[in-house]
Amino acid sequence: MTSLAELLAPHLHGSGGVLALRRDLHAHPERSRAEHRTTALLADRMAAAGLRVQRLPGTGLVADVGDGEPRIGLRADLDALPLQETTGLPYASTVPGMAHACGHDIHTACVAGAGLVLADLHRAGGLPRAVRLIFQPAEEVMPGGAIDVVAAGAVDGLSAVYGLHCDPSLEVGRVGLKAGPITSASDNVRVHLRGTGGHTSRPHLAGDLVFALGQVVTQLPAVLTRRVDPRSGLNLTWGAVRAGEAPNAVPSEGWVAGTLRCMESDAWLHAGEIVEDVVADLVRPYAVQAEVTLVRGVPPVDNDPGATAVLDAAARAELGPAGVEMTRQSMGGEDFAWYLQKLPGAMARLGTRTPGGPTYDLHRGDYAPDEGCIEVGARLLVATAVAPGAALDGPPWGPDPRSATAR
């Protein structure tokens, strides 16, 4: 029987291979909801392979292969981050201040590679169900592009959806799985303070805005831990703060921004109200006004147990038992969660670290995943797509439909 590695091999290398595609995407990163070049490149590549391509409103696309029901979805995301790349790679970003520092180019290459193999299986009569590739824009912003994809009807008619996310703590050849919540809820929080401003020699006349901002920075995260069940894993961490320029002038405005993360959905739904109440109490003594802006981000990615079992069986079949690791819930957020509010599915963590090599964390300018993970991810997605239980309409594993294409 032909292995998935053998089926994928012709699509990996060369000028038209998915490794070259990934390097092209990496060198030309695009910001959220502006992935026009990326969308066009993928649309052309998928159409040339015989997939039925439909562009989404704005940016992004879906590509269908196979016929009949039930269909499953394989999802990738397209956008980059506003970071300066520092890897020094030959195919490093050519766009100043933009980089694929979260591995979305890897996700895209894995799904594209899987789509090419699935198209081959379909032509050979060995594809058991229709599969939709979802190339989603704007994962890195709130609200994310998954909401737009769902609103466009791109997941209507799907029975299940699967995805991958790069994990630099895992070595290439390994995947991390967990049934239930695997990521956390995440919101953006911004607190803007305004006052009259004045001279630092008379803070009692100006309203000491910087001091008040300092109370928000230090006290708000602490108070939240006493207002919310600690088992929910609520965490508020600031990423930016700004107030004033001169050392002898009390500024008239300033702000602080960060992310509010929560491991439990119910606590997440009510945390925003608590933030507003606490901020008002914290700044009241300092004669300043506070405006709290909370942008609802994503709920936790809550992996369906049946879908997780499908991924587990596929990973063990392709990578061996040692290639699967039971992982823990992360504090990171992922808008794949919105798909799972509409239909069952699961996300796996894809190891991207060179065995024995250093760990380059996500959202860093020096993040350099080992490209060997692309073959692993593509094989896992194909194995998942052809599994008898992938549509969650049967057992998670059974006779391998690839036997129809054995040579």
C-alpha positions in Angstrom: 0.0 0.0 0.0 1.3 3.5 -0.9 2.2 5.4 2.3 1.1 9.0 2.8 4.8 10.0 2.9 5.1 8.6 -0.7 1.9 10.3 -1.8 3.1 13.6 -0.4 6.7 13.5 -1.7 6.0 14.7 -5.2 4.2 17.8 -3.8 6.9 18.8 -1.3 9.9 19.8 -3.3 10.7 21.8 -6.5 9.6 25.2 -7.6 5.9 24.2 -7.4 6.1 22.3 -4.1 4.6 23.3 -0.8 8.1 24.0 0.7 8.6 26.6 -1.9 5.1 27.9 -1.4 5.8 28.3 2.4 9.0 30.2 1.7 7.2 32.5 -0.7 4.5 33.2 1.9 7.2 33.7 4.6 9.0 36.2 2.5 5.9 38.2 1.7 3.9 38.4 4.9 0.6 40.4 4.9 -1.3 41.9 7.8 -4.7 40.8 8.9 -7.5 41.4 6.4 -5.0 42.5 3.8 -3.8 39.1 2.7 -4.5 39.8 -1.0 -1.3 38.4 -2.5 -1.5 35.3 -0.3 -5.1 34.7 -1.2 -4.4 35.0 -5.0 -1.3 32.7 -4.8 -3.3 30.0 -3.0 -6.3 30.4 -5.2 -4.2 29.8 -8.3 -2.3 26.9 -6.8 -5.4 25.1 -5.6 -7.3 25.7 -8.8 -4.4 24.4 -10.8 -4.6 21.2 -8.8 -8.2 20.7 -9.7 -9.8 22.0 -6.5 -13.0 24.1 -6.6 -12.0 27.5 -5.3 -14.2 30.2 -3.9 -12.8 33.4 -2.6 -14.2 34.8 0.7 -15.4 38.4 1.1 -12.3 40.6 1.5 -9.5 38.0 1.7 -9.2 34.3 2.3 -10.7 31.4 0.3 -12.1 27.9 0.5 -11.1 25.1 -1.8 -13.2 21.9 -2.1 -12.1 18.5 -3.2 -14.3 15.4 -3.6 -18.0 14.8 -3.8 -20.8 13.8 -1.5 -21.6 14.2 2.2 -20.6 14.4 4.9 -17.8 17.0 4.4 -15.1 17.9 6.8 -13.0 21.1 7.0 -9.3 21.5 7.3 -8.4 25.1 8.4 -5.3 27.3 8.0 -4.8 31.0 8.7 -3.0 33.5 6.5 -2.0 36.6 8.3 1.3 37.7 9.7 2.3 39.8 12.8 3.5 43.4 12.9 7.0 42.3 14.1 10.5 42.7 12.6 12.0 39.4 11.6 15.5 38.7 12.9 16.1 35.2 11.7 18.5 36.0 8.9 17.0 33.2 6.7 17.5 33.4 2.9 13.7 33.7 2.6 13.2 36.1 5.5 10.5 38.7 5.4 10.9 41.3 2.7 8.3 43.5 4.3 9.7 45.8 7.0 7.9 45.4 10.3 5.9 42.3 9.3 6.8 38.7 9.9 5.2 35.2 10.0 6.3 34.9 13.6 3.3 32.7 14.6 3.8 30.0 11.9 0.7 30.8 9.9 2.7 30.1 6.8 3.4 26.7 8.2 -0.3 26.0 8.8 -1.1 27.2 5.3 1.6 24.9 3.7 0.3 21.9 5.7 -3.3 22.4 4.6 -2.2 23.1 1.0 -0.1 20.0 0.9 -2.9 17.9 2.4 -5.2 19.3 -0.3 -2.9 18.3 -3.1 -2.7 14.7 -1.8 -6.5 14.6 -1.3 -6.9 15.7 -4.9 -4.7 12.8 -6.0 -6.8 10.4 -3.9 -10.0 11.7 -5.4 -8.8 11.2 -8.9 -7.8 7.7 -8.0 -11.2 6.9 -6.4 -9.8 6.7 -2.9 -11.3 9.7 -1.2 -14.1 8.6 1.1 -15.7 12.1 1.6 -15.6 15.6 0.4 -13.1 17.9 2.1 -13.1 21.7 2.3 -9.8 23.6 2.8 -10.4 26.8 4.7 -7.7 29.5 4.3 -8.8 32.0 6.8 -7.7 35.6 7.1 -7.2 37.7 10.2 -6.5 35.2 13.0 -4.2 37.6 14.8 -6.7 40.4 15.5 -9.8 40.8 17.5 -12.5 40.1 16.5 -10.8 37.5 14.3 -11.4 36.3 10.8 -13.0 33.0 11.9 -16.2 35.0 12.6 -16.2 36.3 9.1 -15.7 32.9 7.6 -18.6 31.5 9.6 -20.8 34.5 8.6 -20.0 33.9 5.0 -21.4 30.4 5.3 -18.1 28.7 4.6 -18.6 26.0 7.3 -22.3 25.4 6.5 -22.8 21.7 5.6 -19.6 20.6 7.4 -19.8 17.7 9.9 -16.4 18.5 11.6 -13.4 20.7 11.3 -9.8 20.1 12.1 -6.7 22.4 12.4 -3.1 22.6 13.5 -1.1 25.1 15.5 2.6 25.4 15.6 4.2 24.5 19.0 7.9 25.3 19.3 8.1 23.4 22.6 7.5 20.1 20.7 10.1 18.5 18.4 9.3 17.9 14.8 7.6 14.5 14.4 5.5 15.0 17.5 2.0 16.4 18.0 0.2 17.5 21.2 -3.4 16.6 21.8 -6.0 17.3 24.4 -9.8 16.7 24.5 -11.7 19.6 26.0 -10.2 23.1 26.3 -6.7 23.3 24.8 -6.5 27.1 24.7 -7.9 29.9 26.7 -10.3 32.8 26.2 -8.6 36.1 25.3 -9.8 39.7 25.1 -8.0 43.0 24.5 -8.3 45.5 27.3 -7.5 49.2 27.1 -7.9 51.7 30.0 -7.7 55.4 29.0 -7.4 58.0 31.8 -8.1 61.7 31.3 -7.5 64.6 33.7 -6.7 68.3 33.7 -2.9 68.0 33.6 -0.6 70.4 35.4 2.7 71.0 37.2 4.3 68.1 39.1 4.9 70.5 42.1 1.1 70.7 42.5 -0.3 67.2 41.8 -3.2 67.9 44.1 -4.4 70.6 41.7 -3.9 68.6 38.5 -5.1 65.2 39.4 -2.1 62.8 39.5 -2.9 60.9 36.3 0.4 58.9 36.2 0.0 57.8 39.8 -3.6 56.8 39.0 -2.5 54.9 35.9 0.1 53.1 38.1 -2.7 52.0 40.4 -4.6 50.5 37.4 -1.4 48.8 36.2 -0.6 47.1 39.5 -3.9 46.8 41.3 -6.4 45.8 38.6 -4.7 42.4 37.9 -4.4 41.8 41.7 -8.0 42.7 42.5 -9.3 40.4 39.7 -7.7 37.4 41.4 -10.0 38.2 44.4 -13.1 38.8 42.4 -13.1 35.8 40.1 -12.9 32.1 41.0 -9.2 31.2 41.0 -9.9 27.9 39.3 -10.9 29.8 36.2 -7.3 30.8 35.5 -8.0 34.4 34.9 -5.0 36.5 34.0 -4.5 40.1 33.0 -1.1 41.1 31.6 -0.3 44.5 30.2 1.6 44.9 27.0 1.7 48.7 26.5 1.5 51.8 28.6 1.8 55.4 27.7 1.5 58.8 29.6 3.3 62.1 29.2 6.7 63.3 28.0 8.1 65.8 30.4 9.4 64.9 33.9 7.9 68.0 35.5 4.4 68.0 33.9 1.4 65.9 34.9 -0.1 64.7 31.7 -3.7 65.2 30.9 -4.2 61.7 29.5 -2.6 58.3 29.4 -3.5 54.7 28.7 -2.6 51.1 29.3 -3.4 48.1 27.1 -3.1 44.4 27.6 -4.8 41.0 27.3 -7.3 39.4 29.6 -7.2 35.6 29.4 -9.3 33.0 31.1 -9.3 29.2 31.0 -13.0 28.9 31.8 -15.8 30.2 29.6 -18.3 31.3 32.2 -15.8 33.4 34.1 -14.7 34.9 30.8 -18.2 36.0 29.9 -18.5 38.1 33.1 -14.9 39.3 33.5 -15.4 42.5 31.5 -18.1 43.8 33.8 -15.8 43.3 36.8 -12.9 45.1 35.0 -15.0 48.2 34.5 -16.2 48.3 38.1 -12.7 47.8 39.6 -11.1 50.5 37.4 -13.8 53.0 38.4 -13.1 52.3 42.1 -9.3 52.5 41.6 -9.2 55.9 40.0 -12.0 57.6 41.9 -9.6 59.2 44.6 -7.4 60.8 42.0 -9.7 63.2 40.2 -9.4 61.5 36.8 -11.9 59.9 34.4 -11.5 56.4 33.1 -12.8 54.8 29.9 -12.5 51.0 29.6 -12.6 49.4 26.2 -12.8 45.7 26.2 -12.7 44.0 22.7 -14.2 40.5 23.0 -11.7 38.1 21.5 -12.2 34.4 21.5 -13.5 31.7 23.8 -11.4 28.7 24.6 -10.7 26.1 21.8 -12.8 23.3 23.2 -11.8 20.1 21.4 -14.6 17.6 20.8 -13.6 14.3 22.4 -14.6 12.3 19.3 -12.7 14.6 16.9 -9.7 14.4 19.2 -9.9 10.7 19.1 -9.8 10.8 15.3 -6.7 13.1 15.4 -5.1 10.8 18.0 -5.7 7.6 15.9 -4.4 9.4 12.7 -1.3 10.7 14.5 -0.5 7.3 16.0 -0.9 5.6 12.6 1.4 8.1 10.8 3.9 9.0 13.5 3.8 6.0 15.8 2.8 6.0 19.5 5.9 8.1 20.5 4.7 10.8 18.1 1.7 11.7 20.2 1.9 13.7 23.5 -1.0 14.5 25.8 -0.7 18.3 26.2 -2.0 20.8 28.7 -4.4 23.8 28.3 -2.5 26.9 27.1 -3.2 30.5 28.1 -3.0 31.4 24.5 -6.0 32.4 22.4 -7.0 31.0 19.0 -10.0 32.0 16.9 -10.4 28.4 15.7 -12.6 28.4 18.8 -15.4 30.1 16.9 -15.7 27.2 14.5 -16.2 24.9 17.5 -19.1 27.0 18.6 -20.9 26.0 15.4 -19.7 22.4 14.8 -17.5 19.8 16.4 -13.8 19.5 15.7 -10.4 19.6 17.2 -7.0 21.3 16.9 -3.6 19.6 17.4 -0.3 21.2 18.3 2.3 20.6 15.7 5.9 20.2 16.9 8.2 22.7 15.1 11.5 22.4 17.0 14.5 20.8 15.4 15.2 17.7 17.5 17.9 18.7 20.0 17.8 22.2 18.8 16.9 25.5 20.5 13.3 26.6 21.2 12.2 29.8 19.4 9.0 30.9 21.0 6.0 32.2 19.0 5.5 35.9 18.4 9.2 36.6 18.4 11.2 38.0 15.5 13.6 35.1 15.6 11.0 32.3 15.4 12.4 29.8 13.0 10.4 26.5 12.8 12.0 23.4 11.3 10.4 23.0 7.9 10.3 19.2 8.5 7.1 19.9 10.4 5.3 20.6 7.1 5.4 17.0 5.9 4.3 15.8 9.4 1.4 18.3 9.5 0.2 17.5 5.9 0.3 13.8 6.5 -1.6 14.1 9.8 -4.3 16.2 8.1 -4.7 13.7 5.2 -4.8 10.8 7.6 -7.5 12.6 9.5 -9.5 13.5 6.4 -9.6 9.9 5.2 -10.4 8.3 8.6 -13.8 6.6 8.6 -14.8 8.4 11.7 -13.5 11.9 10.7 -17.0 13.2 10.1 -18.0 11.9 13.6 -20.5 9.6 12.0 -18.7 6.3 12.9 -15.8 4.8 14.8 -12.6 6.9 14.9 -10.6 4.5 12.8 -11.2 1.6 10.5 -10.0 0.1 7.2 -7.6 2.5 5.5 -9.3 3.9 2.3 -5.9 4.4 0.8 -5.9 0.7 0.0 -7.9 1.6 -3.1 -4.9 3.5 -4.4 -2.2 1.0 -3.5 0.1 0.1 -6.4 
